[in-house]
Amino acid sequence: MNYMTEKQAKKAIIDIGQRMYVRNFVAANDGNISIKTGDNEVWATPTGVSKGFMKKKMLVKVDLEGNVLEGTYKPSSELKMHLRAYRENLDIQSVCHAHPPICTCFAIAGIPLDTPVLAEAIITLGDVPVAPYAELGSKEVPEVIAPYCHTHNGVLLANHGVVTWAEDAYSAYYRLESMEYYANILMITDKILGKQNLFTEEQIAALVAMREKFGIKRGGNPIIK
């Protein structure tokens, strides 16, 4: 397994945090980011700190059970969700959690992102299900995402936000961007324009087959309703 170095991981977490903040994917101290840098070590964002104003000295290193190995700040209670993803699927090396506004609206409404209207979304995301609601910071939060870690690239968290994962840090973050863009397209075409031209089953299958070309290992299939 090729991991990021600790130096690379810290730099990436700071950079991704700033990107989340300027794109309004998080407000105040919301959201969290983690990167796996070894078989049993993960660097993560601290609790109670804005993602737009983090410093490297604030980051925390933990093992896969959540024990702090390095750092003076406390990890987020939501880190349990990240650690469960790493334990479920050894291919996953980074997890991002945020509250992009439009995706979060879909999560609150209980509507998955699964309408086949956008080629890029079918290839890179597939479909994005809604994981059941779990109380913030509770042990149920990791449980609700666990079933999707081998089959999908992320989920909407009911009445909460979004979590994505990938084989590298920037891919996990880019999936946040892709989900928010996809949600925006679905909202406008369905609720404002009132018209969506859907791909056929054959077209969906051809797009799904393209994932291997781009090194994408997971992603459910959008459905024709």
C-alpha positions in Angstrom: 0.0 0.0 0.0 1.4 3.4 -1.0 0.5 6.0 1.6 1.0 9.7 1.7 3.9 10.8 3.9 2.9 12.6 7.1 4.2 15.9 5.6 2.1 15.4 2.4 -1.0 14.4 4.4 -0.8 17.5 6.7 -0.4 19.8 3.7 -3.3 18.2 1.9 -5.6 18.4 5.0 -4.9 22.1 5.3 -5.5 22.7 1.6 -8.7 20.7 1.4 -10.0 22.4 4.5 -9.5 25.8 2.9 -11.2 24.6 -0.3 -14.2 23.3 1.7 -14.4 26.7 3.5 -14.3 29.0 0.5 -16.8 26.9 -1.4 -19.3 27.1 1.6 -19.2 23.3 2.1 -18.8 24.0 5.8 -19.9 26.7 8.2 -18.2 27.7 11.5 -16.4 24.6 12.7 -18.3 22.0 10.7 -16.8 19.1 8.7 -13.8 16.9 9.1 -11.0 15.5 6.9 -8.7 12.5 7.5 -5.9 10.8 5.6 -4.4 7.4 6.3 -0.6 7.5 6.4 0.1 3.9 7.5 -1.6 0.6 8.2 -2.6 1.8 11.6 -2.2 5.6 11.6 -4.5 8.4 10.4 -4.0 12.2 10.4 -7.2 14.1 11.0 -8.7 17.5 11.6 -9.3 18.6 15.3 -12.6 19.3 16.8 -13.8 22.9 17.3 -11.7 24.5 14.6 -12.8 26.1 11.4 -11.6 24.3 8.3 -10.6 27.6 6.8 -8.3 28.6 9.6 -6.5 25.4 10.6 -2.8 25.2 11.2 -0.6 22.0 10.8 0.1 22.1 14.6 -3.6 21.6 15.2 -3.9 18.3 13.4 -4.1 15.0 15.3 -2.7 11.5 14.6 -4.7 8.6 15.8 -4.7 4.8 15.3 -7.7 2.9 13.7 -9.3 2.6 17.1 -9.2 6.3 17.7 -6.4 6.5 20.2 -4.4 9.7 19.9 -0.8 9.1 18.9 0.3 12.6 18.3 -1.1 16.1 18.7 -2.4 18.4 21.5 -5.9 19.0 20.1 -8.8 16.6 20.4 -10.1 14.7 17.4 -13.7 15.2 16.3 -16.3 12.8 17.6 -17.2 12.2 14.0 -13.8 10.7 13.3 -15.3 7.3 14.3 -17.1 7.4 10.9 -13.8 7.9 9.1 -12.1 5.1 11.0 -15.0 2.7 10.3 -14.6 3.4 6.6 -10.8 2.5 6.8 -11.5 -0.7 8.7 -14.3 -1.7 6.3 -12.3 -1.2 3.1 -8.5 -1.2 3.1 -8.4 0.5 -0.3 -9.8 3.7 1.3 -7.1 6.2 2.2 -9.0 9.4 2.8 -12.4 10.5 4.0 -14.1 13.9 3.8 -17.2 15.0 5.7 -19.0 18.3 5.0 -22.3 20.0 4.7 -22.6 21.3 1.1 -25.9 23.2 1.1 -27.7 21.5 -1.9 -26.6 18.0 -1.0 -27.6 18.6 2.6 -31.1 19.7 1.4 -31.4 16.3 -0.5 -30.2 14.5 2.6 -32.8 16.3 4.7 -35.5 15.5 2.2 -34.3 11.9 2.1 -33.8 12.0 -1.7 -30.8 10.1 -3.1 -28.8 11.4 -6.0 -29.6 8.6 -8.5 -31.3 10.1 -11.5 -29.3 9.3 -14.7 -29.0 12.7 -16.4 -25.3 13.5 -16.2 -22.5 11.3 -17.8 -19.8 12.5 -15.5 -21.9 11.8 -12.4 -22.6 8.2 -13.6 -18.9 7.5 -14.2 -17.4 9.2 -11.1 -20.2 8.7 -8.5 -22.7 6.2 -9.8 -25.5 6.9 -7.4 -25.4 8.4 -4.0 -27.8 6.8 -1.5 -29.1 8.3 1.7 -27.8 6.6 4.8 -30.2 6.4 7.8 -30.2 9.1 10.4 -27.9 8.6 13.4 -27.3 11.0 16.3 -24.2 13.1 15.9 -21.1 11.6 17.5 -22.9 8.4 18.4 -21.7 4.9 17.7 -24.6 4.5 15.2 -23.0 7.0 12.8 -20.2 4.6 11.7 -22.7 1.8 11.5 -25.0 3.5 9.0 -22.1 4.2 6.5 -20.5 0.8 6.8 -22.7 -1.1 4.3 -21.7 1.4 1.5 -17.9 1.4 1.9 -17.3 -1.3 -0.7 -20.0 -0.4 -3.1 -20.2 3.4 -3.3 -18.0 6.5 -3.3 -19.9 8.3 -0.6 -23.4 8.8 0.9 -25.8 11.5 2.0 -26.3 11.4 5.8 -29.9 11.8 6.6 -30.7 15.2 8.1 -26.9 15.9 8.4 -24.6 16.2 5.4 -22.3 14.2 3.1 -19.4 11.9 3.5 -17.1 10.7 0.7 -14.1 8.4 0.5 -11.4 7.5 -2.0 -8.0 6.0 -2.6 -6.4 9.4 -2.2 -7.1 12.6 -0.4 -7.9 14.9 -3.4 -10.2 12.3 -5.0 -12.2 12.1 -1.8 -12.5 15.9 -1.8 -13.4 16.1 -5.5 -16.2 13.7 -4.9 -17.7 16.4 -2.6 -17.5 18.9 -5.4 -19.0 16.4 -7.9 -21.9 15.5 -5.5 -22.8 19.2 -4.9 -22.7 19.9 -8.7 -24.8 16.8 -9.4 -27.3 17.8 -6.7 -27.6 21.3 -8.2 -28.2 19.9 -11.7 -30.9 17.6 -10.3 -32.6 20.4 -8.4 -32.7 22.8 -11.3 -33.8 20.3 -14.0 -36.4 18.6 -11.8 -37.8 21.5 -9.7 -37.2 24.6 -11.8 -37.1 23.5 -15.4 -39.4 20.6 -14.7 -37.8 18.4 -17.4 -35.1 15.8 -17.4 -34.0 13.7 -20.4 -32.8 10.4 -18.9 -30.1 8.1 -20.2 -31.3 4.7 -21.5 -30.2 1.5 -19.7 -27.8 0.8 -22.5 -26.2 4.3 -22.2 -25.9 3.9 -18.4 -24.2 0.5 -18.9 -21.7 2.0 -21.3 -20.9 4.8 -18.9 -20.5 2.5 -16.0 -18.1 0.3 -18.1 -15.9 3.4 -18.5 -15.1 3.5 -14.7 -12.3 1.0 -15.0 -10.5 3.2 -17.5 -10.4 6.0 -14.9 -9.4 3.7 -12.0 -12.8 4.0 -10.3 -13.5 0.9 -8.3 -16.9 1.6 -6.8 -20.2 3.4 -7.6 -23.7 2.1 -7.8 -25.9 2.5 -10.9 -28.4 5.3 -11.3 -31.9 4.0 -12.0 -34.6 4.9 -14.5 -37.7 5.7 -12.4 
